[in-house]
Amino acid sequence: MSERRTSIISAFLVALGPVSMALYTPAMPELVHAFSSTESAIKLTLSFYFAGFALSQLVSGTMSDVLGRRKTTLIFMTVYLAGSLMAAFAPSVGALLAGRLVQGIGASVGMTVSRAIVRDQFTGTEAARIMNMVGMMLAIGPAVSPTLGGFALGLFGWQSIFFLMVGFALAACGAVYFCMAETTTPDPAKGRIGPILRGYRDLATSSRFVSATLVMAGAVGALYGQATMLPFVLIDRVGLTPTQFGVGMLMQSGFFFAGTVVVRLLMRRMTPARIVVPGLTFIGIASVLIACASHLLETPTFLSVMGPVGLYAFGIAFVMPYMMTAAMEPFPHIAGSASAAMGFVQMGSGFLAGLIAAAIGLPLFAFGTIIPSMGLMAILSYLWYRAVCGRDARLATEPAE
């Protein structure tokens, strides 16, 4: 496929997971009353979604190596469609939890296949350019989703949000069936337990892969983690309505989109690797501001919460293109599994952050503690990654004995 077609399809598939989360968040406080439930139970709907999304990536990634990218995507998009219908007609919190779990399982294929089809066809700066375009388009979906979800909630009720997801599932199936070409040669041998375990062992023992993946886990994982906290911070503590919350989240996505535009301009004169450090600097500053605003201010305001969140998102746009390609580049033979493992760790960090926040039970305190910790993890992991790259460079230049 052409670079443009690969970028568009990858962006659409990878955006499906975050859109399914962002579209839903304005309805979370409303669902507490709709099901006569508790905040903790409704928070679990996001946790179940994260669990299905994170764990199933390990399956969808390997399946895409075995069955091919196209067939695997169609199978999982059908699962996502079923989960959306289950959630839309859920009669109880238990049924809603099941629907969100099935949704997460189906949406997981977008994260793995979108990166795999890029690695199948492109490397280096070209791949980073596509990932940047994916990030740019990815910003649009989550930016519009809370606003769209807030308006749908106000006009038609919470079920309409899941009917929108049904529409997304049908659109994804159509795009894959009619526009996506197969980018790899299916290999049934990769479906045997031996090759699967060897592949994941190679990934787990690669310091370069693990360190680069942990950078992404701390950076992008923070976006998923704070999604479980921000609705309750901004609606319950700051006092926004669900519609205002949806509009307010445009600040996060707007900063991320601005970051992708700046990165695209910078890559005309700089290599993607040189853009990472400025991005981590923004993340570090934002982490300090989040911690201070959450723990030192008696009454949080919209700007005290979302200003640092926007700066964090701006930094992520600098980090994402290079670190994604750097993690996967050494593993072209198991691109699906490498993408799955990276996505699993990335989403798993967000899932774990949500669980810790639910256990703490104080959204503002959790937000001001967990998110800065994830920013620190991204910075420390990048220092590890640079040390690994330096060691590998020295070994490559040493004369053989």
N, C-alpha and C positions, 0 to 999 in steps of 0.2 A: 504494500500500500504506500501511497505518497506520504510525505511528511505531514501535509495538511490533514489528510483523511485520518492518519494515525493519531494526530493531536486531538481532532474533534471527537473521534470515537473513544479514545482513552479518557478524555476529559469528561465525557458524558457518563461513562461507566464508573470512573472513580468518584464522581460527584454524587452518585446515587446514594452511597452510604451516609455521608454528611448531610445531604439534603433530607434524607428520611429522618434524621435526628433533629435537624434545625427546624424543619417544618412542624414538628411535633411539640417542641419545647413550650410555645405559648399556651398550649392546652393543658400542661401539667397541673397547675393549680386548679383549673376548672374540673379536671378529672377526679381530684380529691373529693369534690362535692358530688359529681355525677354518679360515682360509685359508692358514695358514703364511706370513703376509705381514709387512709392517712397519707401524709407526705412521704413517709418512708416506703410505703407500698407502691406509690406512684413512681418514686425514684427508682424502684426495682425494675420498672418497665424499661428504663434506659439501660440499667445494668444487664438485664436479660438480653437486650438488643446487642450491647457490647460483647457479651459472652458468646452469643451466636456468631456475631461478626468476626470476632478475633479467632475463636477456635476453628471455625469452618474454613478460614483462609488456608489452614494447613491441608485441608481436604481439597478445596477447589484448586489450589495451586498445583498439587500433584496430579489431580485429574486433568488439568489443562496440558500437562506434559504427556499424559497417557492418551487422552481422547482427542486432544487438540483444543486450541483456544476457543474456537467458534462453537463447537458442540457443547463444551462445558459451560460456556456463558449462557446459552439458551436453556440448558437444564436448570441452572441456578436462578435465572430470571423467572422461570416458571414457579420455582419455590417461593421467590420473593412476592410474586403475584398472589399466591395462595395465602401467604402470611398477611398481606395487606387486606385481603377479604376477611380473614379471621379477625383481625383487629377492628375492622369497620363494623362488624356485626357482633362484637364481643358483648355477652350479657353480664359479665362479671369481671372483676380484676384478674382472677385466675385465667380466664379466657384471653384477656388482653395481654397478659404476660406471655402466654403461649404464642399468640399472634406476633408479638414483637420479637420473640426468640426465633420464630420461623422467618420473619422478615430479615433479621440479622444474618441468618444462615444464607439466605438467597442473595443478599446484597454483598456478601463477602467476595463474590467472584469479581466484582468490579475493581476492587483494590488490587487483586493479584493479576488478573488478565491485563489490565490497563498498563501496568509496568512491564509485564512479560512481552507484550506485543511491541513495545518500544525496544526492549533489549534484543528481541529477535531480529530486528532490522537495523538498529542504529547504535552507535557507541560514541563516547567522548563528548565533545562540544555539541555535536548535532543532537545527541540524546538529551543533554542538559537543556538545549534550546526547546526541545519538545516538552520536557518536564516543566520548564518555565511557562510555556503556553498552556499546558495542562493546569498549572497552578493559577494562571490568570483566569482561565475559564471556570476553574473550580471555585474561585472567589465569587463569581456571579451567582451561582446556584445557592450556596449557603447564605449569601447576602440577601437575596430576594425571599428565600424560604421562610424565615421567621415573620417577615412582613405579610407574605401570602398566607401563612398559617394563622396569623393573628386576625386578618380580615375574614378568612374562611370560618374561623371559630366564631367571630362576632356575627356573621351573616347566616351561617347554616348549621352551626354546632360542631362538636368535636369529630363526629363521624365523617364530615366532609374532608377532613385532613387526610384520612386514610383512603378515601376515594380518589384524592389527588395522587396518592402513591400508586393506586391501581393504574391510573393513567400513565404514570412514569414507567411502570413495569411493561405495559403494552408498547410504549414508545421504544423502550430499550430492546425488546424482542424484535421489533420491526427494523431498528437500526442495525442490529447484529445480523439478522437474516438477509437483509437486502444489500447492506453496504460493507460489511466486514469480511475480508478475505482471511483464509487460514494462513498464519505466519510461521507455523512450525510443522514438523513432520511427527504425527502421533506415534508414540512408541509404547505399545502395551507392556514391554519388558520393564518399563519404569514403574509400572503398577505393582510389581512384586515387592514384598516387604523388605527384602535384602537391599535392593537399590535405593528404596525410599529411606531406610535407616542410614545407609552410607551417605546419602546426599545430605541429610540433616546433620549427620555427624561432622561432615566436612564444613558445613556452615557454622556449626556451634564451636568448632575448634579453630576457626579462622578469626584471628584477632582483628583483622581489617574489617571483616563483615560485622562482627559483634560490636566493635566500637562505633562504626558508622551507623549501625542500626540503633544503638542507644542514643546517639545524637538526635536521630529522628524521633525516638520514643519520648525524649524529654521535650523536644520542640513541638512537634505536631500532636503528640499524645496529650499535651496540656490543653489543647483546644477541645478535645473530646472529654477530658476530665472536668473542665470548668463548665461544660454544657449541663452537667448535673447540678451545678451550684448556682450559676448565674440567674436562672429563673426565680429562685427563691430569694436570692440577694436583692435583685432589682425589683421584683414584684412585691415581696413581703417586707423587705427592709427599706428600700428606697421609695417604694410606693407607686411604681409604674403600673398601668393597666396592661393586660396581655397584648393589646394592639400597640401600645407605646413601647413595650418590651421588644416586640417584633421589629418596629422601626429603629429602636435604639441599637439593636444588634447589627445594623448596617455599619456602625462605626468600626466594629471588629473586621467585618468583611471588606469595608472600604479601605482600611489601612493595609490589609493583606493584598488587595488588588493594586493599591498604589505601589506596594513593595514589588510586586511582580513586574509592573511597568518599569520601575527604576532598574530592576535587575536586568530586564531585557535590553535596556539602553546601555547599561554598564558592560554587558557581555560583548558588545561591539568592540570594546577596547581592553577588556580584562578577561582572563580565564575564569571559568566558574569557581575554581578552587580559591581564588583570591577574594571572592565575594563573601565567603563563609564567615570570616572573622568579624567584619562589620555587623553581620546579621546576629551573631552571638553576643556582640556588644549591646545591641538593641534589646535582646532577650534578657541579658543580665541587668540592665538598667530598669527594664520593666518589672523584673522579678523583685528588685529592691523596692520599687514604688508600690507594687501590690502588697508586699508585706507591711510596709509602713502605713499605707492608707487603711488597711484592714485592721491592724492591731492598735494604731495610735489615734485614729479618728473616732470620736464617739458616735457620730451620725454619718453614715456613708452617703455620698451623693452620686449622681449618675457619672459625673466626670471623674470623681476619685476612683470609681470602679472601672469604667470603660476606657478612660484615658490610657492607663498602663496596659490594659488588655489590647487596645489598638496598637500600641508600640510593640508589644510582644508579637502580635500577628504580623506586623511590618517586618520584624526580624526573621520570622519563619520563612517568609518569601525569599530571603537571601540564602538561607541554609538549605532549603529543600532540593533545588535542582542538582547541585553537585553531590550532596550526601546520598541521595537516592541512587544516582548512577554509579557512584563510587562503591557502594555496598554490593551492587549486583554485577558489576563489570567482570570480576574474576570467575563468574559462574554461568557462562552462556549455555552449557549443556543441561543445566537444571534451573533455567530462568524462572519457571513457574514456581518451583519449590523455594528458590531464593526470595522471590517476591512475596510468597506466602509467609515465610518465616519473618521477613521484615515487617510485613503488615500485622502479623500476630503479635510481635513484640510492641509495635507502635500502638495498636488498638488495645492490647493487653494492659499497657501502662495507663491508658485512659480509663479502662474498666476498673483497674485496681484503685485509681484515684477516686472514682465514683464510689466504690465500696468503702474506702476509708472515710470519705466525706459523709456517707450515710451513717457509718458507725459513730463518727464524732457528733453528728446531729446538730451542729451549729454551722450553717452554711457560710457565713461571713468569716468565721474563724478558720474553717476548713479551706476556704478559697485563699485566704492570706497565708496559709501555711503550706498547703500541698502544691499550688502552682509555682511559687518561688523555688520549692525543692526540685521540681521538675526542670526548671530553668537551670539550676545549678548542675543537675545531672547532665544536661545537654552540653554545658561548657566543659565539665570534667571529662566527658566521653570524647569530646573533640580533641582535648589535649592528649588523651590516650591514642586516638586515631593518628595524630601527627607523629607521636613517638613511634608507632608501628610503621608508618610510612618511612620515617627516617631510618629505622633499623633495616627495613627491606632494601632501601636504597644503598645503604652501606654494604649489605651482604651481596648485592648485585655487582658492586664495583670491586669487591675483594677478589684477588686472583685465586683461581682454583689450585688447591694443593696437589 
